[in-house]
Amino acid sequence: MTEEQKKFDRGSVLSIFGSDRKEDFMALVFALIIAFAVYVTY
């Protein structure tokens, strides 16, 4: 097996963000917004 065959494809082609770090940060922001909304309403 060559190095290219061993490399794991993370599926970044499907991402709307250019970088994984930006995607992770936006996911964290959305999770915090949802958690805050649930906290406020209950």
C-alpha positions as CSV (number, residue, x, y, z in Angstrom):
1,M,0.0,0.0,0.0
2,T,1.3,3.4,-0.9
3,E,1.1,6.5,1.3
4,E,-1.8,7.9,-0.8
5,Q,-3.9,4.8,-0.4
6,K,-3.4,4.9,3.4
7,K,-4.5,8.5,3.8
8,F,-8.0,8.8,5.3
9,D,-10.4,11.0,3.4
10,R,-12.4,13.0,5.9
11,G,-15.1,14.0,3.4
12,S,-14.1,17.7,3.3
13,V,-15.5,18.0,-0.2
14,L,-19.0,18.0,1.3
15,S,-18.2,20.9,3.7
16,I,-19.4,24.4,3.0
17,F,-16.4,25.8,4.9
18,G,-12.9,26.0,3.5
19,S,-11.1,24.7,6.6
20,D,-11.9,22.0,9.2
21,R,-11.0,24.5,12.0
22,K,-13.7,27.0,10.8
23,E,-16.2,24.2,10.5
24,D,-15.5,23.0,14.0
25,F,-15.7,26.5,15.4
26,M,-19.1,27.2,13.7
27,A,-20.4,23.9,15.0
28,L,-19.4,24.9,18.5
29,V,-21.0,28.3,18.1
30,F,-24.3,26.7,16.9
31,A,-24.2,24.2,19.8
32,L,-23.8,27.0,22.3
33,I,-26.6,29.0,20.8
34,I,-28.9,26.0,21.0
35,A,-27.9,25.2,24.5
36,F,-28.5,28.8,25.6
37,A,-31.9,28.9,23.9
38,V,-32.9,25.7,25.7
39,Y,-31.6,27.0,29.0
40,V,-33.6,30.3,28.6
41,T,-36.9,28.7,27.6
42,Y,-37.0,26.0,30.3
